[in-house]
Amino acid sequence: MDLELTNQIVVITGGSRGIGYAVAEGFLQEGAHVALIAQNADRLKTAQKRLHEQFPHQEILAVAADLSTEDQAAQAISQILSHFEHIDVLINNAGNAPGRLLEDLTDDMWEKALSVKFLGYVRMMRQVLPIFQEQKHGVIVNVVGNDGTKYPYWEISGTAANAADLAVSQALAKQYGRYHIRINSVNPGPVETDRWWNLMADFARDHIMTPQEAHALFCQSIPIGRIATPKEVADVVLFLASPRASFVHGAIIAVDGDQDKSVIDWLSYHKKP
């Protein structure tokens, strides 16, 4: 299926690895041009080089920015507009939260969890929505996470950030739909990325098991019996961003294999000595 994304200008935060990198690959395969935003400049340059080797005829702009500040979010969008002159799609994907229990989370950890994963999304939307209004078109896809609807206590700061992202996305969809701006959210469950094994190490620490045992436990919480690949999430993001999804607005799409987190609670409890 042709997703009709040829020559679209797509901004992807957290685009240097994991889901963001897979999303960039997908858009480039469809003939779009991409602007990757990430905080780590070296990793960003490496991602840009790899993508250029795969897609020599597409434009790939790399913008290093820390989205925990409004100034850098604004500077990133200004740099992208100077290069491409307009933006068609924003994919919010940057940020993560520590996998810790409430009693172990300090105020600094809470602020770090919310500063990019929630407020970073808000800052980027605040930057692009006036542009989209003036153009009379635009698409935002927020890659959030099923912690925002399935509320695990072992990742409670992520639960808070993701739930806030979803609430704001839903509210803005109501406000901006009249301007032909579509806003949707994607809720991945566990995904095989670099960050995944950091989360498993956190979970294993708090539940007295190895990261490998934790991973097996999470696989048991998913009827399909495994976690997702980044491409499986990216495919849904691309569809939502495309004109093929022209009447999909204000949606929250789960890409989590129908994960049941209560299975994790029950099994982890019964594994304890």
C-alpha positions as CSV (number, residue, x, y, z in Angstrom):
1,M,0.0,0.0,0.0
2,D,1.3,3.5,-0.9
3,L,1.0,5.6,2.2
4,E,1.2,8.8,0.1
5,L,4.1,10.2,2.2
6,T,6.4,11.1,-0.7
7,N,8.2,14.4,0.0
8,Q,6.5,14.9,3.3
9,I,8.6,16.7,5.9
10,V,8.6,14.7,9.1
11,V,10.1,15.7,12.5
12,I,11.0,12.8,14.8
13,T,12.1,13.4,18.4
14,G,14.2,10.6,19.9
15,G,15.1,9.7,16.4
16,S,18.6,8.4,16.9
17,R,17.8,4.9,18.1
18,G,15.0,2.4,19.1
19,I,11.5,3.2,18.0
20,G,12.4,6.7,16.7
21,Y,15.1,5.3,14.4
22,A,12.7,2.6,13.1
23,V,10.1,5.3,12.4
24,A,12.7,7.3,10.5
25,E,13.6,4.3,8.4
26,G,9.9,3.8,7.6
27,F,9.3,7.3,6.5
28,L,12.4,7.3,4.3
29,Q,11.3,4.1,2.7
30,E,8.0,5.8,1.8
31,G,9.8,8.7,0.2
32,A,9.6,11.3,3.0
33,H,12.3,13.6,4.2
34,V,13.1,13.5,7.9
35,A,14.5,15.8,10.7
36,L,15.9,13.8,13.6
37,I,16.0,15.4,17.0
38,A,18.0,13.8,19.8
39,Q,20.0,15.0,22.8
40,N,23.2,12.9,22.2
41,A,24.9,14.6,19.3
42,D,27.4,11.7,18.6
43,R,24.6,9.1,18.5
44,L,22.6,11.4,16.3
45,K,25.4,11.8,13.7
46,T,25.8,8.0,13.6
47,A,22.1,7.5,13.0
48,Q,22.1,10.2,10.3
49,K,25.1,8.6,8.5
50,R,23.5,5.1,8.6
51,L,20.3,6.4,7.2
52,H,22.1,8.3,4.5
53,E,23.8,5.1,3.4
54,Q,20.4,3.4,3.2
55,F,18.5,6.3,1.6
56,P,21.0,8.4,-0.4
57,H,18.2,10.3,-2.3
58,Q,16.3,11.4,0.8
59,E,17.1,14.4,2.9
60,I,18.0,13.6,6.5
61,L,18.6,16.6,8.9
62,A,20.1,15.9,12.3
63,V,19.3,18.5,15.1
64,A,20.9,18.0,18.5
65,A,18.5,19.4,21.2
66,D,17.6,18.9,24.8
67,L,13.8,19.1,24.8
68,S,13.7,19.6,28.6
69,T,14.0,23.4,27.8
70,E,11.6,25.5,25.8
71,D,14.5,27.5,24.2
72,Q,16.1,24.3,22.6
73,A,12.7,23.1,21.4
74,A,12.2,26.4,19.7
75,Q,15.7,26.5,18.3
76,A,15.2,22.9,16.9
77,I,12.0,23.9,15.0
78,S,13.6,27.1,13.8
79,Q,16.5,25.1,12.4
80,I,14.2,22.6,10.7
81,L,12.1,25.4,9.1
82,S,15.2,27.1,7.8
83,H,16.2,23.9,6.1
84,F,12.9,22.5,4.9
85,E,10.7,25.7,5.0
86,H,7.7,23.7,6.3
87,I,6.7,20.7,8.4
88,D,4.0,18.2,7.7
89,V,4.3,15.7,10.5
90,L,5.6,15.7,14.1
91,I,6.4,12.4,15.8
92,N,6.9,12.9,19.5
93,N,9.0,10.0,20.8
94,A,11.8,11.3,23.0
95,G,12.2,10.7,26.7
96,N,11.9,7.9,29.2
97,A,11.3,7.5,32.9
98,P,13.1,5.4,35.5
99,G,11.6,2.1,36.5
100,R,11.4,2.5,40.2
101,L,9.0,2.2,43.0
102,L,7.3,5.2,44.7
103,E,9.5,4.9,47.8
104,D,12.7,5.0,45.8
105,L,11.8,8.0,43.5
106,T,13.2,11.4,44.5
107,D,11.8,14.7,43.4
108,D,14.8,15.0,41.0
109,M,13.8,11.7,39.4
110,W,10.2,12.8,39.1
111,E,11.3,16.1,37.5
112,K,13.6,14.2,35.0
113,A,10.8,11.8,34.1
114,L,8.3,14.5,33.4
115,S,10.7,17.1,31.8
116,V,11.0,15.3,28.4
117,K,8.5,12.5,28.3
118,F,5.7,14.8,29.2
119,L,6.7,18.4,29.0
120,G,9.0,17.7,26.0
121,Y,5.9,16.5,24.1
122,V,4.0,19.6,25.2
123,R,6.9,21.9,24.1
124,M,7.1,20.4,20.7
125,M,3.4,20.6,20.1
126,R,3.4,24.2,21.3
127,Q,6.1,24.9,18.6
128,V,4.4,23.2,15.7
129,L,0.7,23.8,16.2
130,P,0.8,27.5,15.1
131,I,2.7,26.4,12.0
132,F,0.1,23.7,11.2
133,Q,-2.7,26.2,11.8
134,E,-1.2,28.6,9.3
135,Q,-0.7,25.8,6.8
136,K,-4.2,24.5,7.5
137,H,-2.9,21.0,7.8
138,G,-0.5,18.9,9.9
139,V,-0.3,15.6,11.8
140,I,1.0,14.8,15.2
141,V,1.6,11.3,16.4
142,N,2.6,10.9,20.1
143,V,4.4,7.7,20.8
144,V,3.5,7.3,24.5
145,G,3.3,3.8,26.1
146,N,0.7,1.5,27.7
147,D,1.9,2.5,31.2
148,G,-0.4,5.4,30.6
149,T,-3.5,3.1,30.6
150,K,-2.4,0.0,32.4
151,Y,-0.7,1.7,35.4
152,P,2.2,-0.4,36.7
153,Y,3.4,0.5,40.1
154,W,7.0,-0.5,39.3
155,E,7.2,2.2,36.6
156,I,5.1,4.8,38.4
157,S,6.9,7.9,37.1
158,G,6.4,6.6,33.5
159,T,2.7,5.9,34.4
160,A,2.3,9.5,35.4
161,A,4.1,11.0,32.3
162,N,2.3,8.7,29.9
163,A,-1.1,9.3,31.3
164,A,-0.5,13.0,31.1
165,D,0.6,12.7,27.5
166,L,-2.5,10.9,26.6
167,A,-4.8,13.4,28.4
168,V,-3.2,16.4,26.7
169,S,-3.3,14.7,23.3
170,Q,-7.0,14.0,23.7
171,A,-7.7,17.5,24.7
172,L,-5.7,19.1,21.9
173,A,-7.4,16.8,19.4
174,K,-10.7,18.3,20.4
175,Q,-9.2,21.9,20.0
176,Y,-7.3,21.5,16.7
177,G,-9.4,19.1,14.6
178,R,-11.3,22.1,13.2
179,Y,-8.0,23.4,11.7
180,H,-7.5,20.1,9.8
181,I,-4.8,19.0,12.2
182,R,-4.9,15.4,13.3
183,I,-3.5,14.3,16.6
184,N,-3.3,10.6,17.6
185,S,-1.4,8.5,20.2
186,V,0.3,5.2,20.0
187,N,0.7,3.1,23.1
188,P,3.5,0.5,22.7
189,G,3.9,-2.2,25.3
190,P,7.4,-3.8,25.8
191,V,9.7,-3.2,22.8
192,E,13.1,-4.7,22.1
193,T,15.2,-1.6,22.3
194,D,18.4,-0.6,24.2
195,R,16.3,0.8,27.0
196,W,14.4,-2.4,27.4
197,W,17.2,-4.2,29.3
198,N,17.7,-1.2,31.6
199,L,14.0,-1.5,32.5
200,M,14.4,-5.2,33.1
201,A,17.4,-4.5,35.4
202,D,15.3,-2.1,37.4
203,F,12.4,-4.5,37.6
204,A,14.8,-7.4,38.6
205,R,16.3,-5.3,41.3
206,D,13.0,-4.5,42.9
207,H,11.6,-8.0,42.5
208,I,14.6,-10.1,43.5
209,M,15.3,-11.9,40.2
210,T,17.6,-11.7,37.2
211,P,16.9,-9.4,34.2
212,Q,16.5,-12.6,32.1
213,E,13.8,-13.9,34.5
214,A,12.1,-10.5,34.4
215,H,12.1,-10.5,30.6
216,A,10.5,-14.0,30.6
217,L,7.9,-12.8,33.0
218,F,6.9,-9.9,30.7
219,C,6.7,-12.2,27.8
220,Q,4.2,-14.3,29.8
221,S,2.1,-11.2,30.2
222,I,1.5,-11.0,26.5
223,P,-0.7,-13.6,24.8
224,I,1.5,-13.6,21.7
225,G,4.4,-14.7,24.0
226,R,7.0,-12.1,23.0
227,I,7.7,-8.4,23.1
228,A,7.4,-6.1,20.0
229,T,10.1,-5.1,17.6
230,P,10.6,-1.3,16.9
231,K,9.4,-1.8,13.3
232,E,6.0,-3.2,14.5
233,V,5.5,0.1,16.4
234,A,6.8,2.2,13.6
235,D,4.4,0.6,11.0
236,V,1.4,1.8,13.1
237,V,3.0,5.3,13.5
238,L,3.5,5.6,9.8
239,F,-0.1,4.7,9.0
240,L,-1.5,7.2,11.5
241,A,0.7,9.9,10.0
242,S,-0.3,9.2,6.5
243,P,-3.3,10.4,4.4
244,R,-4.5,6.8,4.5
245,A,-5.6,7.5,8.1
246,S,-7.3,10.8,7.2
247,F,-10.4,10.1,9.4
248,V,-8.4,8.8,12.4
249,H,-8.3,11.6,15.0
250,G,-8.1,11.7,18.7
251,A,-7.3,7.9,18.8
252,I,-5.2,5.9,21.2
253,I,-3.9,2.9,19.5
254,A,-2.4,0.1,21.6
255,V,0.5,-1.8,20.1
256,D,1.2,-4.1,23.1
257,G,0.0,-7.6,22.0
258,D,-2.9,-7.2,24.5
259,Q,-0.5,-7.2,27.4
260,D,-2.1,-8.0,30.8
261,K,0.1,-6.5,33.5
262,S,-1.8,-8.2,36.3
263,V,-0.1,-11.4,35.1
264,I,3.3,-9.8,36.0
265,D,2.0,-8.8,39.5
266,W,0.8,-12.3,40.2
267,L,3.8,-14.2,38.9
268,S,6.4,-11.9,40.4
269,Y,4.6,-12.2,43.8
270,H,4.7,-16.0,43.6
271,K,8.3,-16.1,42.6
272,K,9.4,-14.4,45.8
273,P,11.1,-16.6,48.4
